[in-house]
Amino acid sequence: MNLIYRVIKLIEYLLDLISFMYFFFILLLFVIVYNIFLIFVRDRTYLKAYKRFKDNLEITIDDLIDIPLVNIIIPAWKEGKYLNNCLLSITELSYPKIKAIVNAGGDSETIEIAESFKKYNNFKILRQMEGKSRAAFGKIKALNECIDYVSEGLIYFIDADCYVTDDILLRIIFPIVNENENVVINTYRPLKSQENRSFIKYLQLSRIGAFRGKVKRYTSVMVSGSNTCMTYKVLKAIGKFSENRLISEDCSRGYDIISKNFKIYCLFDYRSRMYSAYPDSLKEYFKQRKRYIENSLLLSHKKRNIKYFVKFFVMILVSIYLLITPFLLVLHFGLFLLGIIIFIYIYLIKIRKYLFFNKMVANEYQIRVRTIFFVKIIFYIYFEILVNVFTFFNLLSFVKKLKKMN
């Protein structure tokens, strides 16, 4: 009787397992079909919306109706790794009216590199002193010290890890010179030395605003720290950028601009994106991710955006769940399979982003990958999950710091 009872229990267990596996494959099929549906419906719609905003294909200096002075502003704090190449790129520009104002500090290497460019007549080198406890405050203070030396022309803000070219410069100033825009921005792309690395390609795919339908010719808040140009009229109206906001430097300057009733014009052509350094190590990526989440939470708090806070906590809960999913294989097979479904859903979003990006840009800028890249995505997603969880627990110290500041 005992043997018969065990056999019956085994059969019941197997039937339950088969039923659950059947449910798992149905759910998996739904996730795959749903993402295929999004590719042909939502993603295609967003792509069409993006492509409606066409920028000029070819721009030369002869296309400009005027040749204004361009003041390039570069704050540099502990940027010895990239600063030399950034400043060299400015010396190699063929645009005839360039003035570079560099505010360098943080370590001797950064200061020495900046000082070595004093030999160029169109370079003004400042010594940057330590700012307040928040990095954004220090950077805005450095920018304000630079603009004291601006009295005319256009003001082009770039970061010390950027590499500017004539083509990028002409594209960013064209709407101002020829179309009477006051503020023009675009985002950035990896440095040429980085663009073939798998993790950099993954990060590039992860940062596609157009994939989320965020495509507008004029933005309402944020400017780009690495690729923003404005007229002297805007600078004169603002006077000084605000140094006391608990939000990112990009958002804070955007608020200053909007408060004076100026529109922020967005470029979309990939060629007008600034070459800018992506995180070179996992440690750098962790710091950048942590800073991004902190700034997003601060901005959402300022705008009373409850929706973002809900999304943030959902993201953290999902990240924690996926982090423990491998252990659930031993503890609870059903919950383990549910974690696998969620992971596959995230993986398919990354694949959709890859397809979206390559349709978004011209052939020469498409991301070329080998088959192994799609295997690496699995590890990159898991690493991103780890960063999300660690960042969440680090927010506790960040909140304490904010309370002290207030």
Legacy VTK file of the C-alpha trace (Angstrom):
# vtk DataFile Version 3.0
C-alpha trace
ASCII
DATASET POLYDATA
POINTS 406 float
0.000 0.000 0.000
2.844 2.366 0.870
4.433 1.756 -2.564
1.114 2.411 -4.359
0.673 5.649 -2.383
4.149 6.827 -3.411
3.505 5.978 -7.067
0.216 7.919 -6.986
1.949 10.911 -5.407
4.704 10.767 -8.025
2.139 10.680 -10.833
0.294 13.643 -9.306
3.575 15.565 -9.020
4.472 14.844 -12.648
1.015 15.874 -13.819
1.306 19.128 -11.845
4.777 19.683 -13.334
3.501 19.032 -16.868
0.605 21.425 -16.303
2.946 24.075 -14.992
5.400 23.599 -17.880
2.466 23.869 -20.279
1.495 27.174 -18.623
5.138 28.308 -18.775
5.382 27.706 -22.532
2.045 29.435 -23.142
3.280 32.452 -21.182
6.617 32.353 -23.017
4.835 32.241 -26.366
2.699 35.221 -25.326
5.815 37.242 -24.352
7.482 36.489 -27.709
4.364 37.261 -29.764
3.741 40.442 -27.761
7.245 41.749 -28.487
6.936 40.882 -32.176
3.658 42.808 -32.202
5.409 45.824 -30.615
8.156 45.712 -33.260
5.630 46.076 -36.081
3.221 48.447 -34.328
4.637 50.621 -31.551
8.335 50.597 -32.501
7.567 51.315 -36.136
5.288 54.209 -35.121
8.011 55.716 -32.895
10.570 55.255 -35.669
8.361 57.113 -38.157
7.897 59.905 -35.603
11.670 60.138 -35.170
12.357 60.249 -38.902
9.900 63.116 -39.403
12.442 65.395 -37.724
15.055 65.538 -40.466
18.209 67.612 -40.054
20.312 68.855 -42.959
22.283 66.034 -44.570
25.355 68.022 -45.563
26.536 71.279 -43.994
29.684 73.216 -44.851
30.901 76.557 -43.580
29.768 78.085 -46.889
26.160 77.253 -45.923
26.297 79.636 -42.945
24.915 83.123 -43.536
27.249 84.472 -40.838
30.457 83.360 -39.117
30.017 84.276 -35.434
32.620 83.774 -32.731
32.093 80.426 -30.973
33.122 80.369 -27.294
33.744 76.747 -26.314
33.324 76.263 -22.550
35.037 73.248 -20.945
34.851 72.572 -17.179
37.445 69.940 -16.242
37.626 68.333 -12.795
40.009 65.366 -12.509
39.760 64.775 -16.266
43.394 64.035 -17.093
42.409 60.828 -18.856
40.555 62.600 -21.683
41.276 66.328 -21.437
44.320 66.429 -23.711
42.456 64.824 -26.622
39.470 67.093 -26.019
41.562 70.265 -26.209
43.564 68.952 -29.166
40.312 68.400 -31.064
39.537 72.108 -30.604
42.947 73.141 -32.007
42.247 70.970 -35.079
38.966 72.719 -35.944
39.062 74.673 -39.211
36.259 77.019 -38.099
37.964 80.458 -38.137
36.507 82.068 -34.997
37.076 79.881 -31.935
37.753 80.859 -28.341
38.221 78.074 -25.795
37.708 78.757 -22.082
38.916 75.896 -19.894
38.305 75.791 -16.138
40.566 73.023 -14.828
41.125 71.610 -11.364
40.907 68.595 -9.096
44.402 67.185 -9.600
47.801 68.239 -10.917
47.489 66.191 -14.132
44.306 67.998 -15.231
45.779 71.409 -14.384
49.082 70.686 -16.182
47.306 69.520 -19.335
45.150 72.647 -19.375
48.146 74.919 -18.704
49.997 73.385 -21.675
47.397 74.908 -24.015
48.189 78.468 -22.927
50.507 78.597 -25.933
47.419 78.949 -28.136
46.239 82.551 -28.338
42.569 81.569 -28.462
42.697 79.522 -25.227
41.842 80.991 -21.825
42.854 78.727 -18.924
41.256 79.145 -15.485
42.017 77.348 -12.219
38.921 75.613 -10.847
38.598 75.556 -7.083
36.671 72.879 -5.217
32.888 73.351 -5.318
30.185 72.378 -2.873
29.468 68.819 -1.808
27.219 68.045 -4.797
29.122 67.555 -8.055
26.505 69.467 -10.054
27.013 72.554 -7.897
30.758 72.492 -8.514
30.311 72.119 -12.271
27.801 74.961 -12.560
30.098 77.162 -10.487
32.900 76.322 -12.938
30.650 77.187 -15.902
29.722 80.523 -14.330
33.400 81.365 -13.879
33.958 80.615 -17.584
31.110 82.765 -18.888
32.586 85.807 -17.138
35.026 85.810 -20.066
32.297 85.755 -22.744
31.113 89.041 -24.233
29.812 88.119 -27.688
29.059 85.345 -30.167
27.787 81.842 -29.455
28.494 79.783 -26.340
29.137 76.075 -26.880
29.196 73.944 -23.718
31.048 70.625 -23.926
32.539 68.247 -21.366
36.214 67.524 -20.848
35.813 63.928 -22.067
34.421 65.050 -25.456
36.000 65.128 -28.898
34.574 67.798 -31.201
34.843 67.910 -35.008
34.063 70.549 -37.646
31.016 68.598 -38.760
29.577 68.431 -35.235
30.292 72.118 -34.624
28.689 73.262 -37.899
25.598 71.135 -37.304
25.056 72.486 -33.789
25.440 76.170 -34.771
23.548 75.995 -38.106
20.009 76.284 -36.603
21.173 79.302 -34.575
22.966 81.119 -37.388
20.567 80.311 -40.238
17.235 79.600 -38.530
17.265 82.055 -35.599
17.126 79.420 -32.849
18.515 80.485 -29.480
19.474 77.178 -27.844
20.392 73.981 -29.723
21.226 70.614 -28.182
21.959 67.029 -29.103
23.152 64.001 -27.157
26.399 62.082 -27.520
27.931 58.925 -28.973
30.929 56.847 -27.843
34.482 57.890 -28.581
35.897 56.155 -31.654
38.328 54.293 -29.390
35.359 52.791 -27.500
32.718 52.119 -30.135
33.787 48.524 -30.928
33.523 47.273 -27.334
30.533 45.046 -26.640
29.534 46.664 -23.342
29.701 50.145 -24.899
27.393 48.966 -27.684
25.018 47.596 -25.057
25.000 50.931 -23.186
24.455 52.771 -26.443
21.361 50.661 -27.121
20.098 51.184 -23.577
20.051 54.980 -23.982
17.729 55.441 -26.966
15.183 58.088 -25.994
13.285 57.696 -29.287
12.557 54.046 -28.405
10.332 55.314 -25.591
8.585 57.786 -27.908
10.478 60.781 -26.495
10.759 62.650 -29.778
10.048 66.384 -29.745
11.695 69.188 -31.672
11.711 71.325 -28.523
12.471 69.965 -25.068
10.890 71.403 -21.948
13.663 70.990 -19.388
16.963 69.245 -19.937
19.947 70.456 -21.946
23.019 68.391 -22.801
26.148 68.825 -20.729
28.300 67.633 -23.603
26.556 69.228 -26.587
24.665 72.506 -25.997
25.051 75.763 -27.896
23.285 79.062 -27.186
23.332 82.697 -28.233
24.846 85.481 -26.170
21.302 86.893 -25.852
20.301 83.829 -23.802
23.382 84.088 -21.621
22.770 87.784 -21.026
19.143 87.123 -20.019
20.147 84.368 -17.575
23.156 86.190 -16.146
24.456 83.297 -14.069
23.293 79.694 -13.916
21.664 78.727 -10.615
24.113 76.978 -8.281
21.749 75.931 -5.488
19.394 73.378 -7.042
19.336 69.763 -5.827
19.053 68.421 -9.384
21.518 67.573 -12.118
23.487 70.304 -13.867
21.760 69.533 -17.181
18.266 69.922 -15.706
19.187 72.977 -13.654
20.520 74.884 -16.676
17.444 73.807 -18.637
15.212 75.386 -15.983
17.226 78.614 -16.169
16.771 78.758 -19.941
13.061 77.953 -19.896
12.453 80.483 -17.115
13.550 83.232 -19.530
11.072 81.988 -22.168
13.677 80.544 -24.535
12.968 77.327 -26.435
15.485 74.461 -26.494
15.817 73.106 -30.036
16.746 69.411 -30.408
18.833 67.964 -33.228
18.294 64.304 -34.137
20.846 63.437 -36.798
23.396 60.991 -35.409
26.217 62.943 -37.062
25.566 65.941 -34.824
26.046 63.867 -31.671
29.162 64.705 -29.706
31.914 62.114 -29.280
31.949 61.592 -25.524
33.496 59.025 -23.193
31.269 56.194 -22.029
32.120 54.406 -18.746
35.462 52.677 -19.247
35.020 50.266 -16.362
32.257 48.625 -14.332
33.158 50.928 -11.432
32.645 54.013 -13.620
29.352 52.628 -14.882
28.164 52.024 -11.324
28.945 55.657 -10.383
27.223 56.971 -13.500
24.138 54.795 -12.991
23.925 55.806 -9.338
24.172 59.509 -10.277
21.511 59.098 -12.980
19.020 57.491 -10.578
19.679 60.113 -7.887
19.148 62.958 -10.366
15.992 61.357 -11.770
14.540 60.978 -8.272
15.390 64.582 -7.384
13.834 65.893 -10.603
10.720 63.753 -10.100
10.432 65.025 -6.534
10.669 68.614 -7.770
8.001 67.996 -10.435
5.851 65.911 -8.040
6.052 63.060 -10.531
4.609 60.150 -8.540
4.578 57.994 -11.682
8.381 57.913 -11.818
8.650 56.895 -8.145
6.228 54.015 -8.787
8.267 52.926 -11.816
11.465 53.186 -9.792
10.216 50.951 -6.984
8.776 48.447 -9.476
12.180 48.373 -11.181
13.898 47.720 -7.846
11.453 44.954 -6.866
11.870 43.273 -10.263
15.665 43.637 -10.009
15.723 42.013 -6.559
13.456 39.213 -7.788
15.676 38.522 -10.818
18.761 38.683 -8.627
17.495 35.814 -6.463
15.949 33.865 -9.379
18.896 31.415 -9.738
18.455 30.413 -6.075
14.744 29.785 -6.616
15.630 26.792 -8.808
16.271 24.917 -5.552
13.632 26.613 -3.394
10.630 26.906 -5.715
10.688 25.766 -9.351
7.528 27.700 -10.276
8.888 31.027 -9.032
12.169 30.225 -10.816
10.340 29.821 -14.151
8.461 33.081 -13.561
11.813 34.838 -13.094
13.021 33.313 -16.374
9.931 34.688 -18.162
10.604 38.208 -16.813
14.266 37.933 -17.820
13.337 36.827 -21.349
10.934 39.770 -21.616
13.754 42.200 -20.710
16.096 40.423 -23.119
13.611 40.816 -25.987
13.337 44.547 -25.236
17.120 44.796 -25.737
16.818 42.981 -29.076
14.069 45.385 -30.126
16.320 48.300 -29.199
19.085 46.853 -31.351
16.723 46.615 -34.343
15.311 50.081 -33.622
18.729 51.752 -33.420
19.947 50.258 -36.698
16.819 51.478 -38.473
17.155 54.879 -36.839
20.675 55.716 -38.060
22.401 55.689 -41.453
24.227 52.513 -42.526
27.686 53.794 -41.549
26.575 54.342 -37.930
24.738 51.067 -37.394
25.915 48.817 -34.576
27.613 45.743 -36.044
27.820 42.731 -33.758
28.717 39.055 -33.836
26.461 36.297 -32.579
28.341 36.166 -29.270
27.070 39.692 -28.504
23.536 38.342 -28.064
24.889 35.891 -25.500
26.763 38.684 -23.717
23.517 40.642 -23.417
22.403 38.053 -20.841
25.379 38.915 -18.601
25.005 42.670 -19.200
21.352 42.563 -18.128
22.267 40.659 -14.982
25.038 43.147 -14.211
22.586 46.021 -14.708
20.242 44.313 -12.243
23.071 44.120 -9.708
23.811 47.828 -10.175
20.125 48.716 -9.688
19.963 46.830 -6.389
23.253 48.227 -5.062
22.208 51.731 -6.125
18.936 51.382 -4.251
20.696 50.501 -1.004
23.219 53.311 -1.568
20.326 55.760 -1.766
19.981 55.493 2.014
23.301 57.316 2.501
22.305 59.765 -0.243
19.053 60.616 1.593
20.997 61.208 4.828
23.333 63.548 2.951
20.375 65.495 1.576
18.878 65.883 5.050
22.147 67.353 6.325
22.239 69.800 3.418
18.673 70.929 4.095
LINES 1 407
406 0 1 2 3 4 5 6 7 8 9 10 11 12 13 14 15 16 17 18 19 20 21 22 23 24 25 26 27 28 29 30 31 32 33 34 35 36 37 38 39 40 41 42 43 44 45 46 47 48 49 50 51 52 53 54 55 56 57 58 59 60 61 62 63 64 65 66 67 68 69 70 71 72 73 74 75 76 77 78 79 80 81 82 83 84 85 86 87 88 89 90 91 92 93 94 95 96 97 98 99 100 101 102 103 104 105 106 107 108 109 110 111 112 113 114 115 116 117 118 119 120 121 122 123 124 125 126 127 128 129 130 131 132 133 134 135 136 137 138 139 140 141 142 143 144 145 146 147 148 149 150 151 152 153 154 155 156 157 158 159 160 161 162 163 164 165 166 167 168 169 170 171 172 173 174 175 176 177 178 179 180 181 182 183 184 185 186 187 188 189 190 191 192 193 194 195 196 197 198 199 200 201 202 203 204 205 206 207 208 209 210 211 212 213 214 215 216 217 218 219 220 221 222 223 224 225 226 227 228 229 230 231 232 233 234 235 236 237 238 239 240 241 242 243 244 245 246 247 248 249 250 251 252 253 254 255 256 257 258 259 260 261 262 263 264 265 266 267 268 269 270 271 272 273 274 275 276 277 278 279 280 281 282 283 284 285 286 287 288 289 290 291 292 293 294 295 296 297 298 299 300 301 302 303 304 305 306 307 308 309 310 311 312 313 314 315 316 317 318 319 320 321 322 323 324 325 326 327 328 329 330 331 332 333 334 335 336 337 338 339 340 341 342 343 344 345 346 347 348 349 350 351 352 353 354 355 356 357 358 359 360 361 362 363 364 365 366 367 368 369 370 371 372 373 374 375 376 377 378 379 380 381 382 383 384 385 386 387 388 389 390 391 392 393 394 395 396 397 398 399 400 401 402 403 404 405
